[in-house]
Amino acid sequence: MEPFRTFVACVALSMSCLPTGARSQELPEEALLLEAARQGNVELWRQALRLGAGTSARDASGNSALILAVASGAEPMLREVFAMRPDLDVQGQGGMTALHRAILADQRRSFDRLLAAGARVDLTDATGTTPLMLALQLGRSEMVDALLARRAAADTPDATGTTPLMLAAQRGDASRVAQLLPLTANPNALDSERRSALFLAMFEQHWAAARLIAAHRMVDVSTPVQGYPPRFFAEQFGDAALLAIIDRRLGRR
């Protein structure tokens, strides 16, 4: 216990004994609280509370105790933090919320707990990335399904204009494309490089995904993308099934 008491006394007197990332613009006892959350150290957390720490403290990067506890993945620590009824939607380093951090760290229990508690599913980080986009990018399939079940917006683009549908198309995930298409208000959206979901699927030669997109009634199969109509790519890459779908949509067959 002696090292623990020494640490607590040190924090109470000065911030200098803490690692740089643990320092807060708040009081020393709040810095101690944040360090406890970061470590997943329940004993340290309780000591900080006894010293009068407030649970609204944030570290120098803007991370709250909840965000740090989620990143730690320590279940006992999470129970302690949730018992304090924290703000679920605080945006910390890089604009990420606790939900973003749970997805990033693949912490499914934290993720489920946050959803059940009512965390907002459509907040974007500093790059415009929603939790849904992050889960898609990292291949967190069950998390994607859970977010969509909570009506996460399927159309919100990130800072590059990439939408969830574009990402699924580029990855060649035909089942995810089929799931997202009816939820997407504008399947013809273009990213910052003027590429559509259909173009990305064709360019990467993900034919199953491309066929699903081309067959959708709202998808434009006539307007050129990056200088060429979709039919050109289907013909050049030799996918007869896609070509037939496009011709049927164009009234050629």
KETITOR-645638 format. One record per atom (N, C-alpha, C, O, CB): residue in three letters; x, y, z. Coordinates in steps of 0.02 Angstrom, whole numbers, plus 50000, padded with zeros to 5 digits. Atoms other than C-alpha are relative to their C-alpha. Glycine has a CB too. Example, Ala and Ser with C-alpha at 12.3 -4.5 7.8 and 13.67 -1.06 7.14 Angstrom:
# KETITOR-645638
ALA500454994150000/ALA506154977550390/ALA500455006050000/ALA500975005950033/ALA499505000150062/SER499584994149997/SER506844994750357/SER499615005550037/SER499865011050045/SER500205002349929/
This chain:
# KETITOR-645638
MET500404994050000/MET500005000050000/MET500425006350000/MET500185011649980/MET499545000050060/GLU499594994049994/GLU501465011950028/GLU500085003749934/GLU500015009849933/GLU500684998250028/PRO499954996450064/PRO501745015749842/PRO499365003549982/PRO499375009049954/PRO500184995249944/PHE500644996950015/PHE499895019249825/PHE499905006550039/PHE499705011650011/PHE499424995150015/ARG500074994149958/ARG499875031449972/ARG500475005549977/ARG500295011449978/ARG500134998250073/THR499524995150024/THR501425039849905/THR499755003549937/THR499825009549929/THR500684996749987/PHE500264997350062/PHE500625042049736/PHE499435004950013/PHE499415010349984/PHE499764994349953/VAL500574995649984/VAL499025049349809/VAL500245006550031/VAL500005011950013/VAL499524996450048/ALA499734993949969/ALA500015061449917/ALA500345004449950/ALA500275010549952/ALA500494998250056/CYS499654996350052/CYS501065066549769/CYS499515003849956/CYS499615009649940/CYS500434995449958/VAL500504996850043/VAL499535070049662/VAL499665005750036/VAL499515010950007/VAL499484994949976/ALA500334994849962/ALA498725079949799/ALA500425006350005/ALA500155011950011/ALA499834997550070/LEU499564994249994/LEU500245091249808/LEU500185003149934/LEU500265009249928/LEU500634997950036/SER499754997450064/SER500745092749627/SER499784995549943/SER499704989549951/SER500755000650001/MET500175003850060/MET500265087449451/MET500614996849968/MET500534992549925/MET499665004549949/SER499395002050036/SER502075084149403/SER500154992650004/SER500534990149963/SER500585003950026/CYS499845007049993/CYS502095066249463/CYS499614995749952/CYS499764989749945/CYS499864997750071/LEU500405003950047/LEU500805060849334/LEU500305000049931/LEU500645004849912/LEU499295002649997/PRO499794999950070/PRO501195055649155/PRO499665005749965/PRO499125008049984/PRO499834993349966/THR500274994250035/THR500915069549031/THR499284999149979/THR498885003649986/THR500435001549939/GLY500675001250024/GLY499365061448959/GLY499485000050055/GLY498885000750040/GLY499974993649964/ALA500485000349946/ALA498575060449131/ALA499865006850031/ALA499405007550072/ALA500254995350054/ARG500094993549970/ARG498735078849173/ARG499365003349978/ARG499165002649920/ARG500595004449985/SER500634996750015/SER497155088949180/SER500065007450015/SER500495009550053/SER499424996850041/GLN500024993049984/GLN496755107149181/GLN499595001150064/GLN499505006750087/GLN499705004149942/GLU500394999749940/GLU495695103149333/GLU500454999150061/GLU501055000250058/GLU499444994749999/LEU499655000849937/LEU496195099549513/LEU500414993550001/LEU500264988949962/LEU499515000150058/PRO499595006149997/PRO497515086449560/PRO499594993850013/PRO499744988549985/PRO500525000750054/GLU500405005949986/GLU496195074749631/GLU499614997749939/GLU499464991849932/GLU499535001350058/GLU500345001850061/GLU495295075349464/GLU500484996749951/GLU500294992149914/GLU499675006149967/ALA499495003350040/ALA496905071049375/ALA500104992850024/ALA500214988349984/ALA500675003950002/LEU499945006749971/LEU497035056249493/LEU499424995649977/LEU499514989749962/LEU500035000450076/LEU500595003650023/LEU495265051149446/LEU500084997749928/LEU499934991949911/LEU499375004350007/LEU499905001750071/LEU495685051649261/LEU500534994749991/LEU500464990249949/LEU500185006349961/GLU499495005150005/GLU497265041649287/GLU499744993250022/GLU499924988149994/GLU500615002050043/ALA500305006249977/ALA496265028649382/ALA499574996949945/ALA499594990849933/ALA499575001250062/ALA500415002450056/ALA495035027349236/ALA500444997349945/ALA500284992249915/ALA499555005649974/ARG499555002250053/ARG496475025949114/ARG500314993250015/ARG500374988949971/ARG500565005249990/GLN499695006349978/GLN497265011849214/GLN499494994550012/GLN499674988650015/GLN500415001150062/GLY500505004949979/GLY495625003349255/GLY500084998150073/GLY499924992550093/GLY500044993849956/ASN499835001249930/ASN496125004949437/ASN499445002550046/ASN499395008550059/ASN500675003450018/VAL500584998249960/VAL494565004549546/VAL500205003050067/VAL499895007850090/VAL499554993950011/GLU499784997549936/GLU495495007349710/GLU500235007249995/GLU500065011450037/GLU500584995650027/LEU499774993150011/LEU496325022949641/LEU499425004649986/LEU499415010350010/LEU500495000249942/TRP500614996250016/TRP494645028949574/TRP499635002050063/TRP499445007850072/TRP499544995849954/ARG500374998749939/ARG493805027449742/ARG500385004950046/ARG500085009150079/ARG499864993550038/GLN499614995449960/GLN495235036349827/GLN499935007249973/GLN499885011950011/GLN500754997950000/ALA500094993450030/ALA495075050749704/ALA499325003050018/ALA499275009050031/ALA500074999649924/LEU500664997649981/LEU493225051949742/LEU499995002350073/LEU499675007350090/LEU499474994649989/ARG499964998049929/ARG493595052549928/ARG500365006750008/ARG500225010550054/ARG500354994550042/LEU499644993649997/LEU494785066849894/LEU499595005849972/LEU499795011649976/LEU500654999449961/GLY500454994850024/GLY493335076249813/GLY500015001149925/GLY499785006249900/GLY500175006350033/ALA499974999350073/ALA493645073249628/ALA499305000249970/ALA498854996749992/ALA500394994349969/GLY500634999650036/GLY492235078049511/GLY500044995749937/GLY500564995849903/GLY499835007249982/THR499985004750056/THR491775065449376/THR499925003449933/THR499935000049881/THR499464994850009/SER500054996550065/SER491555078949243/SER500695002249975/SER500745005449923/SER499555006250007/ALA499324998150019/ALA493455081249235/ALA500194997149932/ALA499954991849913/ALA500514997850053/ARG499755002450065/ARG494325079549067/ARG500765001249999/ARG501015006050029/ARG499655003549940/ASP499284999250004/ASP496155077149026/ASP500195005249948/ASP499765008349917/ASP500354993349985/ALA499764994750046/ALA497235088548917/ALA499774998949929/ALA499755003649889/ALA500765000350002/SER500255001550067/SER496575079748761/SER499255000449995/SER498964999549941/SER500234993249978/GLY500734999549999/GLY494775082048813/GLY499654993550018/GLY499034993350017/GLY499765002249935/ASN500315006349984/ASN494495063948863/ASN499695000050069/ASN499995002450117/ASN500514994449995/SER500335000749936/SER493245060749001/SER500204993550033/SER500524989350003/SER499235000449992/ALA499875006249965/ALA493375047249133/ALA499674994149964/ALA499954988649963/ALA499755000450073/LEU500355005350035/LEU492105037149034/LEU500404997749939/LEU500484991749927/LEU499305002349979/ILE499615001750060/ILE493125037948874/ILE500624996050019/ILE500794991149987/ILE500205006349962/LEU499395003449978/LEU494695032748968/LEU499854993050027/LEU500234988350015/LEU500365004150053/ALA500205006549973/ALA493795018549058/ALA499824995249944/ALA499994989349947/ALA499425000850049/VAL500175004250058/VAL493095012048894/VAL500634997549965/VAL500684991749947/VAL499555003849950/ALA499375001850032/ALA494835012248818/ALA500384994850040/ALA500724990550012/ALA500445006249989/SER499645004849957/SER495515002548968/SER499714993049994/SER500064988050001/SER499985002250073/GLY500325006550006/GLY494244988648942/GLY499894996450065/GLY499704990650065/GLY500394995749955/ALA500075003149935/ALA494184985249129/ALA499275000350023/ALA499025005750037/ALA500465003450053/GLU500715000249983/GLU492414979649172/GLU499845002950070/GLU499365006650076/GLU499754992949996/PRO500154997049935/PRO492504983949359/PRO500045007649999/PRO499655011050032/PRO500504997350053/MET499934992750006/MET493085001449313/MET499395003049965/MET499145008249985/MET500645001849962/LEU500584997650037/LEU491665003449190/LEU499385000250045/LEU498995004950041/LEU499864995649940/ARG500575000049954/ARG490394998649323/ARG500035006050047/ARG499525009150061/ARG499984993450041/GLU499924994249956/GLU491105011949437/GLU499825006549964/GLU499485010849992/GLU500735000350027/VAL500124993850037/VAL491035025349303/VAL499265000749982/VAL498985006149990/VAL500435000249935/PHE500714999750019/PHE489285021049243/PHE499565001450061/PHE499035004550054/PHE499784993649967/ALA500394998749939/ALA488665021549423/ALA499965007550015/ALA499515009650050/ALA500314996350059/MET500004992749989/MET489085040149422/MET499585003749948/MET499555009949949/MET500725002649997/ARG500434997150052/ARG487895043149274/ARG500375005349959/ARG500185011249959/ARG499375003150033/PRO499594995150037/PRO489195051349162/PRO499655002449936/PRO499174999349913/PRO500674996949982/ASP500224997750065/ASP488875061449006/ASP500274995149948/ASP500884994449940/ASP500255007449984/LEU499805005450046/LEU488895047648874/LEU500305002649935/LEU500644998949899/LEU499404995749984/ASP499834997450067/ASP489235059248727/ASP500555005249999/ASP500625008849950/ASP499395002949970/VAL499424995549999/VAL490745069348781/VAL500474998149942/VAL500594992249931/VAL500384999750068/GLN499535001350055/GLN491945071148633/GLN500705001850023/GLN500845007650041/GLN499805004049937/GLY499324999149976/GLY493765068948680/GLY500505000949944/GLY500365004349895/GLY500204994250042/GLN499464999350048/GLN495375067348582/GLN499764998249930/GLN499454992949919/GLN500594995650019/GLY500215001250069/GLY495055068748395/GLY499255000249990/GLY499004998049939/GLY500264993449978/GLY500724999650006/GLY493225072048429/GLY499654993450013/GLY499044992850001/GLY499825002449933/MET500295006649991/MET492955053848474/MET499604999650065/MET499815002350116/MET500544994650000/THR500415001349941/THR491565048948595/THR500204993250030/THR500624989650002/THR499245000149982/ALA499885006549969/ALA491575034048712/ALA499794994449953/ALA500104989149952/ALA499624999450067/LEU500235005150047/LEU490615024548579/LEU500524998849945/LEU500664993149927/LEU499325002149968/HIS499455000750047/HIS491975027948451/HIS500574995850030/HIS500834991349999/HIS500265007049978/ARG499445003449968/ARG493285022048575/ARG499864992750012/ARG500314988550006/ARG500175003450066/ALA500195007049990/ALA492335006048614/ALA500074996149935/ALA500304990349935/ALA499284999550026/ILE499935003250065/ILE492285002048428/ILE500734999349982/ILE500954994049960/ILE499635003949946/LEU499295000150016/LEU494105006648403/LEU500374994650038/LEU500794991150010/LEU500315006850015/ALA499665004949958/ALA494664995548548/ALA499674993149997/ALA499904988550030/ALA500015002450072/ASP500375006450005/ASP493434981648500/ASP499764997650069/ASP499834991850086/ASP500434994649967/GLN500255001549933/GLN492674982548674/GLN499244999149996/GLN498865003950003/GLN500195005750051/ARG500705001250013/ARG490994974248644/ARG499565001350062/ARG499015003950055/ARG499904992949976/ARG500404998749941/ARG490394974948824/ARG499895007550011/ARG499335009750026/ARG500334996950062/SER500064992849993/SER490754993448834/SER499525002849948/SER499095007049963/SER500695003449994/PHE500424997950056/PHE489924995948666/PHE499264998750016/PHE498845003250009/PHE500204996449935/ASP500705001849984/ASP488334986748718/ASP499745004150058/ASP499165006350057/ASP499954992550016/ARG500214996149942/ARG488274995848884/ARG499845007249980/ARG499355010150003/ARG500554999950055/LEU500114993250023/LEU488415012748797/LEU499355000649960/LEU498975005349969/LEU500595002449958/LEU500624999950039/LEU487025008648674/LEU499404999450045/LEU498915003050038/LEU500004994449947/ALA500565001149955/ALA485895002248812/ALA499865006250043/ALA499295007550061/ALA500144994050046/ALA500074994049959/ALA486215018248912/ALA499765006049960/ALA499595011249989/ALA500665001650034/GLY500264994650041/GLY485695029048764/GLY500515004549968/GLY500365010249951/GLY499565004150041/ALA499494995950034/ALA487335035148689/ALA499775001649929/ALA499474997549895/ALA500684996249999/ARG500194997950067/ARG487045044948530/ARG500424996449947/ARG501034995949954/ARG500075007649992/VAL499655004250048/VAL487485034548378/VAL500255003749938/VAL500615000849897/VAL499544994449977/ASP499824996450061/ASP487745048248248/ASP500475005850009/ASP500565009849963/ASP499385002549968/LEU499514994749991/LEU489025060048324/LEU500624998449958/LEU500834992749954/LEU500195000850075/THR499415000950042/THR490525062648210/THR500625002350037/THR500605006850078/THR499935003849934/ASP499364997849971/ASP492345063948260/ASP500295005649957/ASP499955008349914/ASP500504994250007/ALA499704994350035/ALA493565076948194/ALA500084998749925/ALA500175003549887/ALA500685001550030/THR499945001750071/THR493675067748027/THR499314998949968/THR499264996749911/THR500434993849991/GLY500675001050026/GLY491785067048007/GLY499774992850003/GLY499274991049973/GLY499965002349931/THR500155007249997/THR491765048448049/THR499494998550055/THR499605000250113/THR500644995950012/THR500505002249951/THR490215041648134/THR500214993250029/THR500644989950001/THR499304999549967/PRO499865006849974/PRO490255026048244/PRO499864994649947/PRO500224989749943/PRO499574998750062/LEU500155004950052/LEU489435016648099/LEU500574999549950/LEU500784994049933/LEU499355001949964/MET499455000250048/MET490805021647977/MET500624996850031/MET500974992949997/MET500175007149976/LEU499415002949967/LEU492155017148103/LEU499934992450006/LEU500404988849994/LEU500105003250069/ALA500115007149994/ALA491375000148134/ALA500064996549932/ALA500334990949927/ALA499304998650029/LEU499935002850067/LEU491274997147946/LEU500744999749980/LEU500974994649953/LEU499615004249949/GLN499294999750018/GLN493085002447921/GLN500404994550034/GLN500864991750005/GLN500285006850018/LEU499625004849960/LEU493684990648057/LEU499714992949995/LEU499984988350027/LEU500025002250072/GLY500285006650009/GLY492584976048005/GLY499664997350063/GLY499654991350074/GLY500534995349979/ARG500365002149939/ARG491604975648170/ARG499274998549981/ARG498825002549994/ARG500045005650056/SER500645001650030/SER490124966848092/SER499425000250049/SER498895003050034/SER500034993149969/GLU500555000049951/GLU489084964148249/GLU499855007050025/GLU499275008650038/GLU500184995550059/MET500114993149979/MET489334982148300/MET499635003949946/MET499205008049962/MET500665003350016/VAL500364996850055/VAL488764987948128/VAL499264998350004/VAL498845002749999/VAL500294997849931/ASP500705002249997/ASP487174977648145/ASP499655003350059/ASP499075005550053/ASP499964992350007/ALA500304996949941/ALA486864984548320/ALA499865007449988/ALA499345009950009/ALA500454999150061/LEU500104992950014/LEU487085002548261/LEU499435001149952/LEU499035005749961/LEU500655003049972/LEU500554999350048/LEU485925000148114/LEU499334998450033/LEU498825001450017/LEU500114995349940/ALA500625001549963/ALA484644992248231/ALA499785006050042/ALA499195006850057/ALA500114993850046/ARG500154993849962/ARG484765008548331/ARG499875005949953/ARG499855011649975/ARG500575001750047/ARG500154995050052/ARG484385018048169/ARG500565005049990/ARG500445011049979/ARG499375003750020/ALA499444995750018/ALA486125024948144/ALA499935002249928/ALA499744998349885/ALA500684996350011/ALA500074997350068/ALA486135036147990/ALA500464996449951/ALA501074996049962/ALA500155007550000/ALA499625003850049/ALA486685026147839/ALA500265004449944/ALA500595001949898/ALA499584994549971/ASP499814995450055/ASP487005041647731/ASP500545005050020/ASP500795008649977/ASP499405003749976/THR499544994849978/THR488185052147836/THR500704998949972/THR501014993849988/THR500025000350077/PRO499335000850028/PRO489825054847739/PRO500535002450048/PRO500395006550092/PRO500065003749934/ASP499454997449960/ASP491515057347820/ASP500305006149964/ASP500015008649916/ASP500554994550011/ALA499714993950027/ALA492675071947781/ALA500214999349927/ALA500305004349892/ALA500605002150041/THR499805001150069/THR493165063947615/THR499394998749955/THR499454997549895/THR500474994049995/GLY500615001350038/GLY491345061747562/GLY499824992749995/GLY499324991049963/GLY500075002749931/THR500135007250002/THR491415042947586/THR499404998350044/THR499365000550101/THR500614996050023/THR500605002149964/THR489745035447638/THR500074992650020/THR500504989149995/THR499365001149957/PRO499995007149982/PRO489405018647722/PRO499924995449939/PRO500254990349934/PRO499464998550051/LEU500115004150059/LEU488765011847556/LEU500644999749957/LEU500824994349933/LEU499425002749958/MET499374999950038/MET490365017247467/MET500524995450032/MET500874991749997/MET500285007249995/LEU499515004049965/LEU491415008947599/LEU499864992549991/LEU500324988649979/LEU500025001750074/ALA500195007050010/ALA490454992547586/ALA500134997849929/ALA500364992249917/ALA499264998950018/ALA499885001650071/ALA490574993247396/ALA500744999149986/ALA500944994549951/ALA499715005549956/GLN499285000250011/GLN492434996647399/GLN500314993750031/GLN500794990950004/GLN500345006250030/ARG499765006049967/ARG492694982047518/ARG499734993749967/ARG499974988249982/ARG499805000050074/GLY500295005850033/GLY491644970647409/GLY499554995950044/GLY499464989950034/GLY500544995649974/ASP500445003449952/ASP490464966347551/ASP499295000349973/ASP498915004849989/ASP500055003350071/ALA500655000050034/ALA488924961647449/ALA499424999750049/ALA498915002950038/ALA499974994249951/SER500565000549952/SER487854956947599/SER499895006650035/SER499325008550049/SER500154994550052/ARG500074993549967/ARG488214973747681/ARG499715005149950/ARG499315009349969/ARG500685002450027/VAL500284995750052/VAL487854982747516/VAL499244999049996/VAL498865003849992/VAL500334998749931/ALA500725001550004/ALA486164973847509/ALA499635002850060/ALA499065005050053/ALA499904992449996/GLN500314997349939/GLN485804979347687/GLN499965007649998/GLN499465010450020/GLN500394997850062/LEU499974992749999/LEU486314997447660/LEU499605003449945/LEU499365009049954/LEU500715002249996/LEU500334996950057/LEU485515000747491/LEU499315002750016/LEU499175008550000/LEU499954995149944/PRO500674997249986/PRO483715002347553/PRO500005005350055/PRO499505008950064/PRO499544994550021/LEU499954995049947/LEU484315013347697/LEU500335006449976/LEU500365011450013/LEU500384997350059/THR499614994550027/THR485275025247585/THR499565004649957/THR499285002449907/THR500594997449958/ALA500434995250036/ALA484355040847527/ALA500305001949932/ALA499945003249885/ALA499885006250042/ASN499674997950062/ASN485655045047393/ASN500564995149982/ASN501144996349998/ASN500285007150006/PRO499485004850018/PRO486555029747324/PRO500465002449944/PRO500954999149927/PRO499684993649978/ASN499584997250053/ASN487285040847187/ASN500495005350026/ASN500825008749987/ASN499565003249947/ALA499554995149971/ALA488285051747307/ALA500714998949976/ALA500914993249961/ALA499984999750078/LEU499315000450023/LEU490065055747255/LEU500475002150057/LEU500315006650096/LEU500115004549938/ASP499514998149949/ASP491605056547367/ASP500425005849973/ASP500295008549920/ASP500454994050020/SER499594994250019/SER492945069947359/SER500394998949935/SER500635003749904/SER500495001750055/GLU499675001550064/GLU493715061047208/GLU499504998649945/GLU499674996149891/GLU500464994050008/ARG500545000650049/ARG492035060847118/ARG499864992849982/ARG499734991249924/ARG500185003949937/ARG500135007150011/ARG491795042147139/ARG499354998150035/ARG499235000250092/ARG500594995750025/SER500635002449971/SER490105033847170/SER500114993050028/SER500634989950018/SER499435000049948/ALA499965006849974/ALA489755017547261/ALA500054994949943/ALA500434990149946/ALA499394998450044/LEU499985004550058/LEU489435009147092/LEU500695000149968/LEU500974994949951/LEU499475001949949/PHE499334999550030/PHE491075015747022/PHE500514996350042/PHE500934992650015/PHE500205007449993/LEU499505003249956/LEU492055009647174/LEU499954992449996/LEU500454988949995/LEU499905002450072/ALA500085007350005/ALA491304992247164/ALA500274997449933/ALA500594992249931/ALA499254998150007/MET499765002250066/MET491684991146977/MET500765000749995/MET501094996249970/MET499675004049945/PHE499284998850005/PHE493424998546991/PHE500404994650038/PHE500934992550016/PHE500175006950028/GLU499675005249961/GLU493884985847126/GLU499814993049977/GLU500044988050004/GLU499835000850074/GLN500235006350030/GLN493034972247021/GLN499654995550051/GLN499754989450053/GLN500594996349970/HIS500445003749954/HIS491834967247159/HIS499324999449966/HIS498875003449978/HIS499955003750070/TRP500585000450044/TRP490514961247038/TRP499354998750035/TRP498835001450015/TRP500124994849949/ALA500625001349965/ALA489234954547160/ALA499725006550030/ALA499125007850025/ALA500104994850056/ALA500214993649973/ALA489174971347248/ALA499785004849945/ALA499285008349952/ALA500575003250042/ALA500174995550056/ALA489164980847083/ALA499324998349970/ALA498945002849953/ALA500544999649946/ARG500655002050028/ARG487684970747018/ARG499435002250044/ARG498925004550020/ARG499984992449989/LEU500524998049953/LEU486684974147175/LEU499865007549994/LEU499295009749994/LEU500194998250072/ILE500084992750004/ILE487004992847161/ILE499685002049934/ILE499235006249933/ILE500685003450009/ALA500264998250066/ALA486674993846975/ALA499264998349992/ALA498905001649955/ALA500404996649945/ALA500695002250006/ALA485024984646994/ALA499525004350041/ALA498915004050031/ALA499944992850020/HIS500434996149957/HIS484374996747125/HIS499665005649961/HIS499995009049922/HIS500405003050059/ARG500394995350041/ARG482995007947056/ARG500235007250005/ARG500125011149958/ARG499284999650019/MET499794993049991/MET483755024047126/MET500715001449974/MET500935007149973/MET499975001850073/VAL499314999150023/VAL485495021147056/VAL500015002349927/VAL499684999449885/VAL500414993550009/ASP499924997250067/ASP485965031346904/ASP500534996049962/ASP501124996049980/ASP500215007650003/VAL499535004150039/VAL486745019746774/VAL500155003349932/VAL500465000149889/VAL499734993049989/SER499894996750064/SER486805032446633/SER500515005750003/SER500885006849955/SER499355002749974/THR499554994249994/THR487785047546698/THR500724997850007/THR500874993550048/THR499795004450060/PRO499295001749993/PRO489675046446673/PRO500285001650069/PRO500105006650099/PRO500415003649947/VAL499634998949938/VAL490765044846828/VAL500744999849981/VAL500984995049952/VAL499824994650055/GLN499304999250019/GLN492565050846807/GLN500094999249924/GLN500574996249900/GLN500434994950037/GLY499944999550072/GLY492235053346623/GLY499704994249960/GLY499674994649899/GLY500705000549982/TYR500255005850037/TYR491465036446579/TYR499354997550031/TYR499284997550093/TYR500524994349999/PRO500625002749973/PRO489705029146596/PRO500124993150031/PRO500594989650011/PRO499464999649945/PRO499905006549969/PRO489505013646705/PRO500034994249950/PRO500394989349961/PRO499444998750049/ARG500005005550050/ARG489165002946551/ARG500714998949972/ARG500894993249957/ARG499525001649944/PHE499325000550026/PHE490935006646489/PHE500424995450044/PHE500784991150019/PHE500335006949994/PHE499595004149955/PHE491724998946644/PHE499784992850000/PHE500194988250000/PHE499965002850071/ALA500265006950002/ALA490584983746641/ALA500244996549937/ALA500414990649938/ALA499245000050004/GLU499795002950064/GLU491034980946459/GLU500754998849998/GLU500994993649975/GLU499805004649942/GLN499275000650001/GLN492894984046481/GLN500254994350045/GLN500714990750028/GLN500325006650021/PHE499785005249953/PHE493044972546631/PHE499684993249985/PHE499864988150014/PHE499835002050071/GLY500275006450024/GLY491984959346545/GLY499524996550046/GLY499494990450047/GLY500544995649985/ASP500495003349957/ASP490624956346673/ASP499325000149964/ASP498975005249964/ASP499955003550070/ALA500605000450041/ALA489174950446566/ALA499365001150041/ALA498895004250017/ALA499964993349966/ALA500604999349959/ALA487924949646710/ALA499885007350017/ALA499315009750016/ALA500074995850064/LEU500084992949985/LEU488254967646759/LEU499795003949938/LEU499375008349942/LEU500655002950029/LEU500174996750062/LEU488174973146579/LEU499264999049984/LEU498935003749961/LEU500444997349942/ALA500715001550013/ALA486474964746561/ALA499555004150046/ALA499035006550024/ALA499864992450009/ILE500404996049953/ILE485824973546717/ILE499985007349977/ILE499455010449977/ILE500294999550071/ILE499974992950021/ILE486404990546654/ILE499595000949936/ILE499225005849930/ILE500745002249989/ASP500394999450062/ASP485674987546480/ASP499264999750013/ASP498865003349983/ASP500204994549950/ARG500715000449983/ARG484024982446556/ARG499765006450032/ARG499215008850017/ARG499864994050048/ARG500184993649968/ARG484004998146664/ARG499975005749949/ARG499585010449956/ARG500515001750055/LEU499984994950051/LEU484405008446509/LEU499474998849945/LEU499405002849899/LEU500695000349968/GLY500525001650049/GLY482985000246412/GLY500264997049936/GLY499914997149885/GLY499615006149984/ARG499725003050060/ARG484134991446289/ARG499794992849992/ARG499854989949938/ARG500765000550002/ARG500225007050005/ARG483454974246330/ARG499334999350035/ARG499054993850037/ARG500534995250031/
